[in-house]
Amino acid sequence: MKNSTTFKVIFFVLFLVLFSCYTGTAATQVLHLVGQKPSDFSLKNLKGETITLSDYSDKQVVVLLFWSTWSRKSKDALTRFNSFYQKYRDKGIQVIGINAENQHISDKDAEQIKNLIDELGILYPIALDNELETFHSYGVVALPTTIVISENKITYALPAFPLMGTEEMFDHLQTLAGEPPPARKVRTGYIPKSDAVATANLAGKMVKKKMAQMAYPLYKKAIQKDPRYLLPYIELAKLYDADTKPKEAEAILREALDLEPENMVIISELGFLLTKNDKTKEAIDLLGRAVQSESYTPAYYYFAYALGRDGQLEKSLTAFQQAVELNPFEPTIYELRADIYESNNMVKDAASDYKKILELFLQIQD
């Protein structure tokens, strides 16, 4: 284990030195997005023409579809949105496909992208996120991922393309297009109260400034302003966890879970917390439910981590690979897998994952 510890020290000293300013929050980005103003972007298409989000400010609804040729559900998403766009583009609906093929899109990548969009007959614009800046600015956790923008606010964020979530999203889009949704409708997209979002955003700024004690009351106030807004519950739990108050962290997440028992983000965060506190059996049960939804990448790598901590190495590595297939650009996957490799004396594999983390963060900073 001596070599294993050495690897970990070397890589994470470099990590802390080079990336202390990085504040990625991919695991809760879905909750961060809804209710926020979208980030503008300017990207090139295959012809070298510029596609800018603000150019579509006159549209009633803009849908951003992040996709790649290698993700297994992207083709389904591209096709479904092509049909939707054909039907509703004259009603103020705009779809923009944002390809996130690789950190740097090669000529071969561009050829594969062109071949697929030609094969599918895609009518809406396709932008190339060549440096993955837009991918990271929206905190995408899986490919495909759909972001719905209406009235200059994100009203829906759906990672992957799960059956139930996809139909609910299209119900939401159909409503925005001015048509009644079908009878199967379960719920509409929930938009948190703006004053609660503002308070939670202020708390987040306090955390970034290393002023966590000032963030506690702000997150609590955000919850009071809008008890259904789940983000402050999660961020408050993180503060408790960082202050070595696991019971308080678990209690606040269970409170959130009581509000939305099927929320994949809450289930995933609670499962991860339970794993870290050696409650792996309950964590596996919880996270197993989340994985079945096929909609939230962090559920896969938290599930994989719980399995690994429970001694189920083979199943753990399979789940980690599923997470990689959904989003190979997420450093947390490799960080948690490296920890499992270390605990099983798989030093070379752990070193490889730590190296991958550094490569990803270097690419983000470029």
C-alpha positions as CSV (number, residue, x, y, z in Angstrom):
1,M,0.0,0.0,0.0
2,K,3.0,2.3,0.3
3,N,3.3,2.8,-3.5
4,S,-0.5,3.4,-3.6
5,T,-0.3,6.1,-1.0
6,T,2.6,7.7,-2.9
7,F,0.6,7.9,-6.1
8,K,-2.3,9.4,-4.3
9,V,-0.2,12.1,-2.6
10,I,1.7,13.0,-5.8
11,F,-1.4,13.4,-8.0
12,F,-3.5,15.2,-5.5
13,V,-0.8,17.6,-4.5
14,L,-0.6,18.6,-8.2
15,F,-4.3,18.7,-8.3
16,L,-4.6,21.1,-5.4
17,V,-1.8,23.3,-6.7
18,L,-3.1,23.5,-10.2
19,F,-6.9,23.4,-9.7
20,S,-7.7,25.0,-6.4
21,C,-9.9,27.5,-8.2
22,Y,-12.0,24.9,-9.9
23,T,-15.5,24.7,-8.5
24,G,-17.3,22.0,-10.6
25,T,-20.6,20.7,-9.2
26,A,-21.6,18.2,-11.8
27,A,-23.4,15.9,-9.3
28,T,-26.0,18.5,-8.5
29,Q,-25.9,20.6,-11.7
30,V,-29.4,19.6,-12.7
31,L,-30.7,21.4,-9.6
32,H,-28.4,24.3,-10.1
33,L,-29.6,24.9,-13.7
34,V,-33.4,25.0,-13.3
35,G,-34.5,28.6,-12.6
36,Q,-31.2,30.1,-13.7
37,K,-30.4,32.3,-16.7
38,P,-28.7,30.3,-19.5
39,S,-25.1,30.9,-20.3
40,D,-24.6,32.5,-23.7
41,F,-22.2,30.8,-26.2
42,S,-20.8,31.2,-29.7
43,L,-19.9,28.0,-31.4
44,K,-19.1,27.0,-35.0
45,N,-21.0,24.6,-37.2
46,L,-19.5,22.2,-39.6
47,K,-19.3,24.9,-42.3
48,G,-17.4,27.2,-39.9
49,E,-20.4,29.5,-39.4
50,T,-21.1,30.9,-35.9
51,I,-24.1,29.8,-33.9
52,T,-24.8,32.0,-30.9
53,L,-27.5,31.4,-28.3
54,S,-28.4,35.1,-28.1
55,D,-29.3,35.1,-31.8
56,Y,-32.4,33.1,-30.9
57,S,-33.6,35.5,-28.1
58,D,-36.8,36.1,-30.2
59,K,-37.8,32.5,-29.9
60,Q,-40.4,31.4,-27.3
61,V,-38.5,28.3,-26.5
62,V,-34.9,27.2,-27.2
63,V,-33.9,23.6,-26.7
64,L,-30.2,22.7,-26.3
65,L,-29.5,19.1,-27.0
66,F,-25.9,18.0,-26.0
67,W,-25.0,14.8,-27.9
68,S,-22.2,12.8,-29.4
69,T,-21.9,10.0,-32.0
70,W,-20.5,7.6,-29.4
71,S,-23.3,7.9,-26.8
72,R,-25.9,5.1,-27.3
73,K,-29.0,7.3,-26.9
74,S,-27.9,10.4,-28.8
75,K,-29.2,9.1,-32.1
76,D,-32.7,8.5,-30.5
77,A,-32.6,12.0,-29.1
78,L,-31.5,13.6,-32.3
79,T,-34.3,11.9,-34.2
80,R,-37.0,12.6,-31.7
81,F,-36.1,16.3,-31.6
82,N,-36.0,16.4,-35.4
83,S,-39.7,15.4,-35.5
84,F,-40.5,17.8,-32.8
85,Y,-38.7,20.7,-34.5
86,Q,-40.5,20.0,-37.8
87,K,-43.9,20.2,-36.1
88,Y,-43.3,23.2,-33.8
89,R,-40.6,25.4,-35.4
90,D,-43.4,27.7,-36.7
91,K,-44.6,28.1,-33.1
92,G,-41.5,29.8,-31.7
93,I,-39.6,26.6,-30.9
94,Q,-35.9,26.4,-31.7
95,V,-33.7,23.4,-31.3
96,I,-29.9,23.6,-31.3
97,G,-27.8,20.4,-31.3
98,I,-24.5,20.8,-29.5
99,N,-22.0,18.1,-30.3
100,A,-19.6,17.3,-27.4
101,E,-17.6,14.6,-29.3
102,N,-14.2,15.1,-27.7
103,Q,-12.2,17.7,-26.0
104,H,-10.7,18.6,-29.4
105,I,-12.8,17.6,-32.4
106,S,-10.6,16.1,-35.1
107,D,-11.2,15.9,-38.8
108,K,-12.3,12.3,-38.3
109,D,-14.7,13.4,-35.6
110,A,-16.2,16.1,-37.9
111,E,-16.7,13.5,-40.6
112,Q,-18.5,11.1,-38.3
113,I,-20.7,14.0,-37.0
114,K,-21.6,15.1,-40.6
115,N,-22.3,11.5,-41.7
116,L,-24.7,11.0,-38.8
117,I,-26.6,14.3,-39.1
118,D,-26.9,13.6,-42.9
119,E,-28.1,10.1,-42.3
120,L,-30.8,11.3,-39.9
121,G,-31.7,14.3,-42.0
122,I,-31.4,16.7,-39.1
123,L,-33.0,20.1,-39.9
124,Y,-32.0,22.2,-36.8
125,P,-28.6,23.7,-36.5
126,I,-25.7,21.6,-35.1
127,A,-22.9,23.4,-33.2
128,L,-19.5,21.9,-32.4
129,D,-18.4,22.4,-28.8
130,N,-14.7,22.0,-29.8
131,E,-13.2,22.8,-26.4
132,L,-16.2,21.5,-24.4
133,E,-16.5,25.0,-22.8
134,T,-20.3,25.0,-23.2
135,F,-20.5,21.4,-22.0
136,H,-18.7,22.5,-18.8
137,S,-20.6,25.8,-18.4
138,Y,-23.9,23.9,-18.3
139,G,-22.5,21.2,-16.1
140,V,-23.6,18.4,-18.4
141,V,-23.5,15.0,-16.6
142,A,-24.5,12.7,-19.4
143,L,-24.8,12.5,-23.2
144,P,-27.4,13.2,-24.4
145,T,-28.6,16.0,-22.1
146,T,-31.4,18.4,-22.9
147,I,-31.8,21.9,-21.6
148,V,-35.0,23.8,-22.1
149,I,-35.0,27.6,-22.1
150,S,-38.1,29.8,-21.9
151,E,-38.4,33.5,-21.1
152,N,-34.6,33.7,-20.6
153,K,-34.7,31.1,-17.9
154,I,-33.9,27.4,-17.8
155,T,-37.2,25.6,-17.1
156,Y,-36.1,21.9,-17.6
157,A,-32.9,20.0,-17.5
158,L,-32.8,16.3,-18.4
159,P,-29.6,14.2,-18.4
160,A,-29.6,11.1,-20.6
161,F,-32.8,10.1,-22.4
162,P,-34.8,8.0,-20.0
163,L,-38.3,6.8,-20.9
164,M,-40.3,8.4,-18.2
165,G,-38.3,11.6,-17.9
166,T,-38.3,12.1,-21.7
167,E,-42.0,11.9,-22.0
168,E,-42.5,14.3,-19.1
169,M,-40.0,16.7,-20.8
170,F,-41.9,16.6,-24.1
171,D,-45.2,17.2,-22.2
172,H,-43.5,20.3,-20.8
173,L,-42.4,21.3,-24.3
174,Q,-45.8,20.7,-25.8
175,T,-47.3,22.9,-23.1
176,L,-44.8,25.7,-23.9
177,A,-45.7,25.4,-27.6
178,G,-49.3,26.2,-26.7
179,E,-50.9,22.7,-27.0
180,P,-52.4,20.6,-24.2
181,P,-50.3,17.6,-23.2
182,P,-51.6,14.1,-23.5
183,A,-53.6,12.4,-20.8
184,R,-50.6,10.5,-19.5
185,K,-49.1,13.7,-18.1
186,V,-47.7,13.1,-14.6
187,R,-46.2,16.5,-13.7
188,T,-45.0,19.7,-15.1
189,G,-41.5,21.1,-14.7
190,Y,-41.1,22.8,-11.3
191,I,-39.5,26.2,-11.3
192,P,-38.2,27.3,-7.9
193,K,-39.1,30.8,-6.5
194,S,-36.8,33.4,-7.8
195,D,-36.0,34.8,-4.3
196,A,-35.1,31.4,-3.0
197,V,-32.8,30.9,-6.0
198,A,-31.2,34.3,-5.4
199,T,-30.6,33.4,-1.7
200,A,-29.1,30.0,-2.6
201,N,-26.8,31.7,-5.2
202,L,-25.6,34.1,-2.5
203,A,-24.9,31.2,-0.2
204,G,-22.9,29.5,-3.0
205,K,-20.8,32.7,-3.4
206,M,-20.0,32.6,0.3
207,V,-18.9,29.0,0.1
208,K,-16.6,29.8,-2.8
209,K,-15.1,32.6,-0.8
210,K,-14.4,30.2,2.1
211,M,-17.0,31.8,4.2
212,A,-19.0,28.7,5.0
213,Q,-20.4,29.9,8.3
214,M,-22.2,32.7,6.5
215,A,-23.6,30.2,4.0
216,Y,-25.4,28.1,6.6
217,P,-28.2,30.7,7.4
218,L,-28.6,31.6,3.8
219,Y,-29.3,28.1,2.7
220,K,-31.7,27.7,5.6
221,K,-33.4,30.9,4.5
222,A,-33.7,29.7,0.9
223,I,-35.4,26.5,2.2
224,Q,-37.9,28.7,4.2
225,K,-38.6,30.8,1.1
226,D,-39.3,27.7,-1.0
227,P,-39.4,24.3,0.7
228,R,-39.7,22.5,-2.6
229,Y,-36.4,23.9,-3.9
230,L,-34.1,21.0,-3.3
231,L,-30.7,22.6,-4.1
232,P,-30.2,24.3,-0.7
233,Y,-30.9,21.0,1.1
234,I,-28.1,19.3,-0.8
235,E,-25.6,22.2,-0.3
236,L,-26.5,22.5,3.3
237,A,-25.8,18.7,3.7
238,K,-22.4,19.2,2.0
239,L,-21.6,21.9,4.6
240,Y,-22.5,19.7,7.5
241,D,-20.5,16.8,5.9
242,A,-17.5,19.1,5.5
243,D,-17.8,20.1,9.1
244,T,-17.8,16.4,10.2
245,K,-21.5,16.5,11.2
246,P,-22.7,13.4,9.3
247,K,-25.9,13.0,11.3
248,E,-27.0,16.6,10.5
249,A,-26.1,16.0,6.8
250,E,-28.1,12.8,6.6
251,A,-31.1,14.4,8.4
252,I,-31.3,17.3,5.9
253,L,-31.1,14.9,2.9
254,R,-33.8,12.6,4.3
255,E,-35.9,15.7,4.8
256,A,-35.5,16.5,1.1
257,L,-36.2,12.9,0.2
258,D,-39.5,13.0,2.1
259,L,-40.5,15.9,-0.1
260,E,-39.6,14.1,-3.4
261,P,-39.1,10.4,-2.8
262,E,-38.3,9.7,-6.4
263,N,-35.8,12.5,-7.0
264,M,-32.7,10.9,-8.4
265,V,-30.4,13.7,-7.3
266,I,-31.4,13.5,-3.7
267,I,-31.3,9.7,-3.7
268,S,-27.8,9.8,-5.2
269,E,-26.5,12.3,-2.8
270,L,-27.9,10.5,0.2
271,G,-26.6,7.2,-1.1
272,F,-23.1,8.7,-1.5
273,L,-23.2,10.1,2.0
274,L,-24.3,6.8,3.5
275,T,-21.4,5.1,1.6
276,K,-18.9,7.4,3.1
277,N,-20.3,6.7,6.5
278,D,-20.0,2.9,6.0
279,K,-23.7,2.3,5.6
280,T,-23.1,0.6,2.3
281,K,-26.1,-1.8,2.4
282,E,-28.7,0.9,2.5
283,A,-26.6,3.0,0.1
284,I,-26.7,0.1,-2.5
285,D,-30.4,-0.3,-2.1
286,L,-31.0,3.5,-2.6
287,L,-28.6,3.9,-5.5
288,G,-29.8,0.7,-7.2
289,R,-33.2,2.5,-7.6
290,A,-31.5,5.5,-9.1
291,V,-29.5,3.5,-11.6
292,Q,-32.6,1.8,-12.8
293,S,-33.9,5.2,-14.0
294,E,-31.0,5.4,-16.5
295,S,-31.2,9.2,-16.2
296,Y,-28.5,10.4,-13.9
297,T,-24.8,9.7,-14.3
298,P,-23.7,10.4,-10.7
299,A,-26.1,7.7,-9.6
300,Y,-23.9,5.2,-11.5
301,Y,-20.6,6.2,-10.1
302,Y,-22.0,6.6,-6.6
303,F,-23.6,3.1,-7.0
304,A,-20.2,1.8,-8.3
305,Y,-18.4,3.3,-5.3
306,A,-20.9,1.8,-2.8
307,L,-20.5,-1.6,-4.4
308,G,-16.7,-1.3,-4.3
309,R,-16.8,-0.2,-0.6
310,D,-19.0,-3.3,0.0
311,G,-16.4,-5.6,-1.5
312,Q,-18.3,-6.3,-4.8
313,L,-15.4,-5.3,-7.0
314,E,-16.6,-6.8,-10.3
315,K,-20.0,-5.2,-10.1
316,S,-18.4,-2.0,-9.0
317,L,-16.1,-1.8,-12.0
318,T,-19.0,-2.6,-14.4
319,A,-21.0,0.3,-12.9
320,F,-18.1,2.7,-13.2
321,Q,-17.7,1.7,-16.9
322,Q,-21.4,2.5,-17.4
323,A,-20.8,6.0,-15.9
324,V,-17.8,6.5,-18.2
325,E,-19.9,5.7,-21.2
326,L,-22.5,8.3,-20.2
327,N,-19.9,11.0,-19.5
328,P,-16.2,10.3,-20.0
329,F,-15.3,13.9,-19.1
330,E,-16.4,13.7,-15.4
331,P,-13.3,13.6,-13.1
332,T,-15.3,12.3,-10.1
333,I,-15.8,9.0,-11.8
334,Y,-12.0,8.4,-12.0
335,E,-11.4,9.8,-8.5
336,L,-13.9,7.3,-6.9
337,R,-12.7,4.4,-9.1
338,A,-9.1,5.1,-8.2
339,D,-10.0,4.9,-4.5
340,I,-11.6,1.5,-5.1
341,Y,-8.5,0.4,-7.1
342,E,-6.3,1.5,-4.2
343,S,-8.3,-0.4,-1.6
344,N,-7.8,-3.5,-3.7
345,N,-4.1,-3.0,-4.2
346,M,-4.5,-2.3,-7.9
347,V,-1.9,0.4,-7.9
348,K,-1.3,0.8,-11.7
349,D,-5.0,1.1,-12.3
350,A,-5.3,3.7,-9.6
351,A,-2.4,5.7,-11.0
352,S,-4.0,5.6,-14.5
353,D,-7.2,7.1,-13.1
354,Y,-5.4,9.8,-11.1
355,K,-3.5,10.7,-14.3
356,K,-6.8,10.9,-16.2
357,I,-8.2,13.3,-13.6
358,L,-5.2,15.6,-14.1
359,E,-5.6,15.5,-17.9
360,L,-9.3,16.4,-17.7
361,F,-8.6,19.4,-15.4
362,L,-5.8,20.6,-17.5
363,Q,-8.1,20.4,-20.6
364,I,-10.7,22.4,-18.7
365,Q,-8.2,25.1,-17.7
366,D,-6.8,25.5,-21.2
